[in-house]
């Protein structure tokens, strides 16, 4: 933050005093010439409008602007004495070399040094064969005013430096804090994105490695059986059983491929969501019917408490999600063999008795082909992508979930929160629980 504020402070001061220095320099170099130019234009305009018969009026008006008008004789040797007191010599107001030009009808305008060592703007103009007009004004007042103005301006600048420094300091601090805060936030976001990208890259590499491994086994089995049949190693009566094994492995491989495609589409957001009203109670009951024999053969103590709940969501995705959760509960229940499924207006809860699970290992269950997803789920049609698919489905359906181990009950709990937004209305029928 200090660095940014310091840079802003320096920038503001450099900008302020840079403009001031440029202003002073421009005034010093050009202001005097500009003011003299304006005075020349004023003199030229006055000379054009001048008429001899209005001499006194013009003279008085010009003197108000520190401009002096005289009529002098064109010929130095000739003295014309009239009521206007025209003098034969212009007191070196017009240089000798320019005198002839005026006599020839040329208008002369230049800056000359008078006998009193004062610079003047002088305009000489022929009026007729005997007279010429001299219009003069001193440039000393212009120079003095400009010098005084510059000195005054420099004093003002020197006096204002502490004020400018204080204002620049306060302004830089005020600007620096939000900029620094925003930069820190953006930097943190960038670090998080880079970290996510690294994790994503590592995940993809691991995912591809696991997919290759998962596909290698059924391919090797199919390849081995087919070679054995072709080489005549297998007895004729064994071929039907071998073909069944090949078909089973091919089916498993196809299921895995389909599940992989589904998972990748879900992760990329390419699965369209088709919402409809779903009776969750009937959906769960139908899934339990699919595995009724497995519950019975494994002596599972199944307990259900299902309320009549209707939600507005995607039926196929939600069915697939609940199916995977029930398969996992069935596959990983411990020797106590307790499974409980609860449905109410707020949540769906699936519990299964389990050995103690550490919180820092729970994320492993949501990784595809993790070591937690072993052969236990295969006999129920699992592919090793169970909870990872569940997680992606719930994200796409905008449903929150919790997965944790309850120490007191010694059960693993997966909880889906039925908190719908404006487009996910929940309807409850106060039917009795089962």
FIZA-808390 format. One line per field, with one value per residue (C-alpha): residue number from 1; residue in three letters; chain; x, y, z. Coordinates in steps of 0.02 Angstrom, whole numbers, plus 50000, padded with zeros to 5 digits. Each point is the difference from the previous one (the first is absolute). Example, Ala and Ser with C-alpha at 12.3 -4.5 7.8 and 13.67 -1.06 7.14 Angstrom:
num	c(1/2)
residuo	c(Ala/Ser)
cadena	c(A/A)
px	c(50615/50069)
py	c(49775/50172)
pz	c(50390/49967)
This chain:
num	c(1/2/3/4/5/6/7/8/9/10/11/12/13/14/15/16/17/18/19/20/21/22/23/24/25/26/27/28/29/30/31/32/33/34/35/36/37/38/39/40/41/42/43/44/45/46/47/48/49/50/51/52/53/54/55/56/57/58/59/60/61/62/63/64/65/66/67/68/69/70/71/72/73/74/75/76/77/78/79/80/81/82/83/84/85/86/87/88/89/90/91/92/93/94/95/96/97/98/99/100/101/102/103/104/105/106/107/108/109/110/111/112/113/114/115/116/117/118/119/120/121/122/123/124/125/126/127/128/129/130/131/132/133/134/135/136/137/138/139/140/141/142/143/144/145/146/147/148/149/150/151/152/153/154/155/156/157/158/159/160/161/162/163/164/165/166/167/168/169/170/171/172/173/174/175/176/177/178/179/180/181/182/183/184/185/186/187/188/189/190/191/192/193/194/195/196/197/198/199/200/201/202/203/204/205/206/207/208/209/210/211/212/213/214/215/216/217/218/219/220/221/222/223/224/225/226/227/228/229/230/231/232/233/234/235/236/237/238/239/240/241/242/243/244/245/246/247/248/249/250/251/252/253/254/255/256/257/258/259/260/261/262/263/264/265/266/267/268/269/270/271/272/273/274/275/276/277/278/279/280/281/282/283/284/285/286/287/288/289/290/291/292/293/294/295/296/297/298/299/300/301/302/303/304/305/306/307/308/309/310/311/312/313/314/315/316/317/318/319/320/321/322/323/324/325/326/327/328/329/330/331/332/333/334/335/336/337/338/339/340/341/342/343/344/345/346/347/348/349/350/351/352/353/354/355/356/357/358/359/360/361/362/363/364/365/366/367/368/369/370/371/372/373/374/375/376/377/378/379/380/381/382/383/384/385/386/387/388/389/390/391/392/393/394/395/396/397/398/399/400/401/402/403/404/405/406/407/408/409/410/411/412/413/414/415/416/417/418/419/420/421/422/423/424/425/426/427/428/429/430/431/432/433/434)
residuo	c(Unk/Unk/Unk/Unk/Unk/Unk/Unk/Unk/Unk/Unk/Unk/Unk/Unk/Unk/Unk/Unk/Unk/Unk/Unk/Unk/Unk/Unk/Unk/Unk/Unk/Unk/Unk/Unk/Unk/Unk/Unk/Unk/Unk/Unk/Unk/Unk/Unk/Unk/Unk/Unk/Unk/Unk/Unk/Unk/Unk/Unk/Unk/Unk/Unk/Unk/Unk/Unk/Unk/Unk/Unk/Unk/Unk/Unk/Unk/Unk/Unk/Unk/Unk/Unk/Unk/Unk/Unk/Unk/Unk/Unk/Unk/Unk/Unk/Unk/Unk/Unk/Unk/Unk/Unk/Unk/Unk/Unk/Unk/Unk/Unk/Unk/Unk/Unk/Unk/Unk/Unk/Unk/Unk/Unk/Unk/Unk/Unk/Unk/Unk/Unk/Unk/Unk/Unk/Unk/Unk/Unk/Unk/Unk/Unk/Unk/Unk/Unk/Unk/Unk/Unk/Unk/Unk/Unk/Unk/Unk/Unk/Unk/Unk/Unk/Unk/Unk/Unk/Unk/Unk/Unk/Unk/Unk/Unk/Unk/Unk/Unk/Unk/Unk/Unk/Unk/Unk/Unk/Unk/Unk/Unk/Unk/Unk/Unk/Unk/Unk/Unk/Unk/Unk/Unk/Unk/Unk/Unk/Unk/Unk/Unk/Unk/Unk/Unk/Unk/Unk/Unk/Unk/Unk/Unk/Unk/Unk/Unk/Unk/Unk/Unk/Unk/Unk/Unk/Unk/Unk/Unk/Unk/Unk/Unk/Unk/Unk/Unk/Unk/Unk/Unk/Unk/Unk/Unk/Unk/Unk/Unk/Unk/Unk/Unk/Unk/Unk/Unk/Unk/Unk/Unk/Unk/Unk/Unk/Unk/Unk/Unk/Unk/Unk/Unk/Unk/Unk/Unk/Unk/Unk/Unk/Unk/Unk/Unk/Unk/Unk/Unk/Unk/Unk/Unk/Unk/Unk/Unk/Unk/Unk/Unk/Unk/Unk/Unk/Unk/Unk/Unk/Unk/Unk/Unk/Unk/Unk/Unk/Unk/Unk/Unk/Unk/Unk/Unk/Unk/Unk/Unk/Unk/Unk/Unk/Unk/Unk/Unk/Unk/Unk/Unk/Unk/Unk/Unk/Unk/Unk/Unk/Unk/Unk/Unk/Unk/Unk/Unk/Unk/Unk/Unk/Unk/Unk/Unk/Unk/Unk/Unk/Unk/Unk/Unk/Unk/Unk/Unk/Unk/Unk/Unk/Unk/Unk/Unk/Unk/Unk/Unk/Unk/Unk/Unk/Unk/Unk/Unk/Unk/Unk/Unk/Unk/Unk/Unk/Unk/Unk/Unk/Unk/Unk/Unk/Unk/Unk/Unk/Unk/Unk/Unk/Unk/Unk/Unk/Unk/Unk/Unk/Unk/Unk/Unk/Unk/Unk/Unk/Unk/Unk/Unk/Unk/Unk/Unk/Unk/Unk/Unk/Unk/Unk/Unk/Unk/Unk/Unk/Unk/Unk/Unk/Unk/Unk/Unk/Unk/Unk/Unk/Unk/Unk/Unk/Unk/Unk/Unk/Unk/Unk/Unk/Unk/Unk/Unk/Unk/Unk/Unk/Unk/Unk/Unk/Unk/Unk/Unk/Unk/Unk/Unk/Unk/Unk/Unk/Unk/Unk/Unk/Unk/Unk/Unk/Unk/Unk/Unk/Unk/Unk/Unk/Unk/Unk/Unk/Unk/Unk/Unk/Unk/Unk/Unk/Unk/Unk/Unk/Unk/Unk/Unk/Unk/Unk/Unk/Unk/Unk/Unk/Unk/Unk/Unk/Unk/Unk/Unk/Unk/Unk/Unk/Unk/Unk/Unk/Unk)
cadena	c(A/A/A/A/A/A/A/A/A/A/A/A/A/A/A/A/A/A/A/A/A/A/A/A/A/A/A/A/A/A/A/A/A/A/A/A/A/A/A/A/A/A/A/A/A/A/A/A/A/A/A/A/A/A/A/A/A/A/A/A/A/A/A/A/A/A/A/A/A/A/A/A/A/A/A/A/A/A/A/A/A/A/A/A/A/A/A/A/A/A/A/A/A/A/A/A/A/A/A/A/A/A/A/A/A/A/A/A/A/A/A/A/A/A/A/A/A/A/A/A/A/A/A/A/A/A/A/A/A/A/A/A/A/A/A/A/A/A/A/A/A/A/A/A/A/A/A/A/A/A/A/A/A/A/A/A/A/A/A/A/A/A/A/A/A/A/A/A/A/A/A/A/A/A/A/A/A/A/A/A/A/A/A/A/A/A/A/A/A/A/A/A/A/A/A/A/A/A/A/A/A/A/A/A/A/A/A/A/A/A/A/A/A/A/A/A/A/A/A/A/A/A/A/A/A/A/A/A/A/A/A/A/A/A/A/A/A/A/A/A/A/A/A/A/A/A/A/A/A/A/A/A/A/A/A/A/A/A/A/A/A/A/A/A/A/A/A/A/A/A/A/A/A/A/A/A/A/A/A/A/A/A/A/A/A/A/A/A/A/A/A/A/A/A/A/A/A/A/A/A/A/A/A/A/A/A/A/A/A/A/A/A/A/A/A/A/A/A/A/A/A/A/A/A/A/A/A/A/A/A/A/A/A/A/A/A/A/A/A/A/A/A/A/A/A/A/A/A/A/A/A/A/A/A/A/A/A/A/A/A/A/A/A/A/A/A/A/A/A/A/A/A/A/A/A/A/A/A/A/A/A/A/A/A/A/A/A/A/A/A/A/A/A/A/A/A/A/A/A/A/A/A/A/A/A/A/A/A/A/A/A/A/A/A/A/A/A/A/A/A/A/A/A/A/A/A/A/A/A/A/A/A/A/A)
px	c(50000/50143/50080/49843/49961/50179/49991/49833/50075/50149/49890/49882/50144/50092/49839/49956/50172/50032/49848/50051/50177/49932/49882/50141/50114/49868/49964/50185/50034/49843/49892/50100/49999/49815/49960/50110/49912/49831/50065/50062/49829/49921/50119/49971/49812/50012/50109/49875/49857/50098/49939/50089/49841/49970/50178/49959/49866/50113/50143/49897/49927/50171/50081/49875/50086/50176/50012/50066/49958/50097/49996/50173/50071/50063/50145/50125/50056/49823/49912/49814/49925/49816/49874/50049/50181/50071/50186/50127/50103/49928/50136/50075/49834/50017/50174/50080/50009/49812/49958/50009/49886/49867/50021/49971/49834/50053/49931/50140/49970/50143/50073/50130/50106/49968/50124/49933/50054/49820/49940/49846/49887/50001/49884/50038/49874/49992/49843/50033/50144/50044/49956/50017/49921/50106/49915/50106/49980/50129/50024/50080/49833/49965/50170/49987/49825/50052/50154/49899/49867/50128/50083/49832/49953/50165/49969/49826/50073/50130/49869/49881/50128/49962/49813/50021/50111/49873/49853/50100/50047/49821/49933/50132/49960/49814/50025/50136/49899/49857/50121/50113/49850/49936/50172/50020/49829/50039/50168/49917/49872/50139/50094/49841/49969/50179/49984/49836/50080/50144/49881/49892/50151/50056/49823/49990/50165/49947/49828/50073/50119/49857/49889/50141/50023/49814/49984/50158/49930/49843/50095/50135/49870/49906/50163/50061/49839/49984/50181/49974/49845/50090/50151/49888/50057/49823/49897/49843/49883/50085/49973/49821/50062/50150/49885/49892/50155/50051/49825/50000/50168/49942/49841/50101/50118/49854/49919/50163/50019/49820/50025/50161/49915/49857/50121/50099/49842/49937/50165/50002/49817/49947/49857/49832/49890/49820/49896/49834/49903/50073/49926/50156/49915/49954/50171/50091/49880/50029/50189/49986/49898/50144/50114/49872/50086/50170/49932/49926/50150/50119/49884/49994/49898/49912/49902/49904/49904/49926/49883/49903/50112/49988/50140/50025/50161/50076/49926/50136/50145/49922/49959/50180/50066/49892/50037/50189/49980/49899/50126/50142/49906/49967/50180/50089/49887/50101/49963/49861/49907/49889/49935/49874/49918/49904/49898/49915/49959/50175/50119/50040/50112/50085/50094/50101/50095/50186/50171/50069/50042/50117/49939/50160/49967/49820/50046/50081/49829/49952/50150/49974/50078/50062/50063/49837/49903/50053/49920/49863/49895/50032/49877/49863/50043/50118/50145/50109/49925/49855/50021/50092/49848/49884/50098/49992/49814/49959/50106/49907/49833/50051/49975/50115/50061/50098/50106/50069/50028/49891/50108/49860/49894/50151/49922/50046/49871/49965/49875/49918/49923/49834/50011/49927/50019/49861/50003/50011/49838/49971/49828/49964/49854/49976/49992/50054/50180/50055)
py	c(50000/50120/49970/50041/50153/50060/49981/50092/50137/50020/49994/50135/50114/49973/50032/50157/50080/49943/50099/50149/49997/49988/50146/50109/49954/50041/50166/50040/49959/50059/50113/50158/49973/49961/50161/50103/49920/50051/50178/50007/49947/50136/50132/49942/50006/50175/50061/49935/50091/50161/50159/50168/50097/49893/50014/50060/49868/49861/50065/50003/49828/49926/50073/49905/49842/50074/50029/50166/50078/50137/50079/50052/50075/49881/50113/50028/50171/50065/50066/50006/50098/49979/49986/49815/50048/49879/49982/49986/49866/49842/49995/49844/49912/49939/49946/50093/49846/49975/50182/49983/49848/50102/50142/49874/49951/49843/49971/49962/49899/49945/50007/50137/50061/50184/50130/49970/49816/49940/49874/50051/49929/50129/50013/50132/50030/50130/50107/50115/50083/50108/49899/49829/49919/49932/49880/49938/49904/49941/49814/50026/49985/49836/49929/50061/49929/49830/49992/50049/49873/49861/50046/50004/49834/49922/50065/49925/49833/50000/50041/49866/49859/49942/50007/49904/49871/49975/49983/49882/49895/49985/49966/49867/49911/50006/49935/49875/49904/49942/49967/49898/49907/49960/49945/49887/49926/49973/49925/49880/49953/49973/49889/49901/49980/49943/49879/49935/49983/49901/49887/49981/49953/49875/49932/49979/49907/49887/49979/49945/49881/49923/49985/49912/49882/49965/49960/49898/49858/49958/50025/49880/49871/50011/49993/49849/49902/50038/49947/49840/49958/50038/49897/49851/49996/50008/49842/50008/49976/50146/50126/50051/50045/50092/50098/50046/50068/50096/50072/50047/50089/50089/50055/50063/50092/50077/50053/50079/50094/50062/50055/50090/50091/50048/50061/50105/50078/50040/50078/50106/50050/49920/49898/50087/50016/49949/50042/49925/49963/49848/49896/49967/49872/49889/50027/49937/49854/49946/50004/49896/49871/49980/49943/49911/49831/50074/50072/49831/49892/50114/50005/50190/50086/50127/50139/50131/50155/50074/50148/50047/50132/50066/50102/50088/49930/49881/49826/49898/50091/49996/49814/49965/50099/49910/49832/50028/50053/49845/49888/50078/49977/49819/49968/50082/49957/49918/49841/50084/50012/50149/50113/50139/50112/50156/50116/50158/50172/50065/49860/49825/49904/49835/49918/49840/49929/50011/49994/50169/50116/50146/50169/50033/49844/50035/50093/49843/49920/50132/49971/49886/49828/50039/49856/50013/49944/49820/49837/50013/50109/49899/49862/50133/50073/50134/50066/50088/50170/49993/50150/50103/49984/50038/50158/50063/49962/50096/50148/50004/49989/50142/49889/50011/49844/49945/49844/49959/49868/50006/49938/49972/49895/49925/50029/50084/50130/50073/50142/50090/50168/50031/50190/50052/50171/50089/49866/49852/49999/49864/49930/49897/49886/49958/49813/49876/49943/49822)
pz	c(50000/50042/49832/49903/50107/49980/49811/49994/50110/49883/49846/50065/50048/49836/49904/50099/50000/49822/49941/50107/49930/49823/50033/50069/49854/49870/50084/50012/49817/49912/50109/49968/49811/50008/50095/49883/49851/50073/50026/49820/49937/50106/49929/49820/50026/50074/49855/49873/50083/50027/49915/50013/50034/50156/50064/50175/50027/49941/50106/50160/49968/49959/50156/50107/49936/50017/49812/49935/49833/49909/49830/49937/49843/49870/49960/50137/49933/49988/50153/49992/50141/50014/50137/50025/50039/49872/50033/49858/50088/50077/50136/49925/50019/49821/49948/49853/49891/50017/49968/49813/50005/50089/49875/49861/50078/50094/50174/50123/50160/50112/50175/50028/50144/50035/50061/50175/49985/50003/49872/49904/49867/49860/49852/49866/49863/49863/50008/49850/49910/50150/50153/50076/50151/50143/50122/50146/50161/50124/50028/50169/50093/49910/50047/50178/50023/49929/50111/50152/49956/49982/50165/50087/49924/50057/50178/49996/49943/50138/50130/49934/50000/50180/49964/49836/50084/50139/49879/49888/50151/50063/49826/49965/50164/49962/49823/50048/50128/49886/49857/50114/50071/49826/49941/50151/49966/49816/50046/50121/49867/49874/50123/50033/49814/49972/50145/49929/49829/50074/50095/49845/49896/50130/50010/49811/49994/50142/49922/49833/50088/50100/49847/49908/50146/50016/49815/49993/50106/49899/49837/50060/50053/49835/49903/50099/49981/49814/49966/50099/49897/49836/50051/50044/50181/50066/49995/49893/50148/50093/49859/50053/50176/49929/49884/50149/50089/49845/49986/50184/49987/49842/50089/50148/49884/49906/50164/50055/49836/50009/50180/49952/49859/50116/50135/49876/49930/50174/50050/49842/50018/49836/50074/49969/50155/49968/50152/50049/50158/50088/50140/50104/50110/49850/49921/50156/50021/49819/50024/50157/49905/49876/50140/50110/49972/50043/50163/50042/49953/50097/50151/49995/50136/49891/50084/49901/50048/49842/49990/49846/49919/49824/49921/49834/49927/49871/50032/49911/50083/50173/49980/49948/50147/50129/49919/50018/50182/50044/49909/50101/50163/49954/49946/50148/50146/50139/50097/50098/49833/50043/49862/50028/49870/50054/49889/50063/49932/50037/49957/49939/50121/49962/50144/50010/50147/49971/50077/50056/49854/50023/49940/49902/49894/49953/49841/49933/49979/49871/49888/49849/50020/50175/50105/50097/49845/49986/49944/50131/49887/49842/50047/50010/49830/50067/49897/50128/49958/50124/50116/49870/49886/50147/50038/49820/49985/50159/49942/49834/50091/50119/50152/50150/50090/50152/50023/50172/50132/50155/50145/50125/49883/49911/49831/49837/49952/49829/50010/49852/50047/49914/49998/49833/49921/49904/49866/50120/50095/50130/50034/50157/50033/50184/49973/50130/50004/49963)
